[in-house]
């Protein structure tokens, strides 16, 4: 969601900055207008400041549909924590960020999938989710552990260590 917002903002800023000659201005660090050379078209770097990028941590992702769940969770070689939650659930809003933080501390040894039960009722029924938040630990496609409700950081750490082994 944050990446979409940032991309939309960047594109809006690019589109709104029009150069006097009718050319569009590119963001800092982008390439200037193309120039012809004997070998064909070449692009020259802009003298403006460059934009630095950081590595995006992909330890947490939202499930889009059943096949996405199958590919990214059941078929995953990395152990997966699955957070079944709902937008209207107060404890989910507390547990979600806490769990994401604990998963990020594991540096890729485990990943986290988030499943909104209102959008993916079929998955909630299949995995017998009767209350939210429900968190499953899945390893090699099998549910190896589960808890329902909110947990503190020490309990979450123990849950993750048990999954990682």
N, C-alpha and C positions, 0 to 999 in steps of 0.2 A: 504494500500500500504506500509506504513512504517512497519507494523507488518510483512508482507511478506518478506521485505528486511532484517529485523532483524533476522527472522527465517532462511532465506537462509544463512545469514552471520554466524550465530551460527552453523548451520549444516556444512558449509564449513570448519569452524575452527575445529570442532570435527573430521571430516573425515581426515583433513590434519595432525592431530597430532596422529601418530601411535606409540605405545609403542614398545620397542625392542623385546619383546616376541611374537609379532604378535597380541597383544590385542589393541583395540582402546581406546584412552584416552577420558574420559568424561569431560565435562566442570566442573569448580569449583562448589562445592555444590552438585554435582550429587553423585550417589552411586558408590562405588567401585565394584570390581569383586565379584560375588556371592560366598558364602561359604556354604559348606555342614554342616548340623547339624542333630542330631538325629530326629528332627521333620520335616526335609526336607530342602529345599533350603532357605537360608536367605540372605538378603542384608545388608551390613554394611555401615554406613554413611562415607563419605570421610572426612579426617581431614582437607581438604583444606577449604578456606573461603567460606561462603555461599553467594548466590546471593539473593539480596533483590528484591522484586517485588512491584509494585505499582498497585493500583486499576485502571483499565482502564475505562475511562468515555465513555459510549455508548450513548451519546446524539445525535450524528450525524452518519448517515449511508448512503451508496450508494444503490440505488435500482438496483436489478439485472434483474428483468423481471416483467411482468404483475402480476403473482400470488404473487410475493414478495411484490409488491406495495399494493396489496389487503390485504395481511396478516399484513404488518407492518405499513401501513398508514390508509387505510379505516377501518380496524377492530381494530385499536389501541384505547385503553381506554384513553391514554394520548393524549392531543392535539399535532398535528404535523404541523410543518412548512415545506412546500415542495418547494425546490429551483430548478426550471427548469433552467438549464444553458447549456453552450456549451464550449468546450475547446478553441475555437477560439475567444470567446467573451471577450473583454477587461473589460467592466464593471462587468461581472460575476466574473472575477478574483479579483476584488476589493470587491464586495459585499459578495461573498462566505465566506471568512475568517472573515469578520466583523460580518456577521450573525451567524456564528458558535460560535464566542466569546460571542455574546449576548445570544444565546441559552444556552451555558454552564453556564452563570451567573444565569440562572433560576433554577439550581440544580435539574433537572429531572421533573420539572413541565410541560415542553414542550420538544419535541424531533424534530430533523431536518432530513428530507430525501432529498437526492440530486439525481436529475434525469437529466442525460445528454440527451438532446433532439435529438442528432444525433444517439444515441444508442436506444432510446425509443420514436420514432416518434409517435407511436400509443397512448402513454400516453399524449404526448403533444397535439395531435389532440383532444383526448377525453376531456381534460381539457381546450381546446380553448386557448392554448398558441400560440400567434402570434408574440411575440418578447421575447428576452432574455436580461437580467434576468427577469423572472416572478416568484413571490413568492406567494404561496397560504397558507392560514391558514385553516387547516382541523380539525374539532372537531366532534367526533361521526360519522365519515364518510361523513360529509357534509362540503362543502367549505363555510366558514363563512366570509372570508375576502381575499383580493388579492391586490397586487400592481405590477407594471411593472417599471423596471429601478432601478437606484441606490438610496439608502437612507443613511442618516447619522445615527449615533448611537442613537441620541435622537428620531428620527422617528422610528427606529427599536424597541427601547424600548417601545414606545407607542403602536406599532403594536403588540408586544408580550403581553403587559399588557392587551390589549383589548381581546386577544385570551384567556389568562389564566383566566381573570375575576376577 
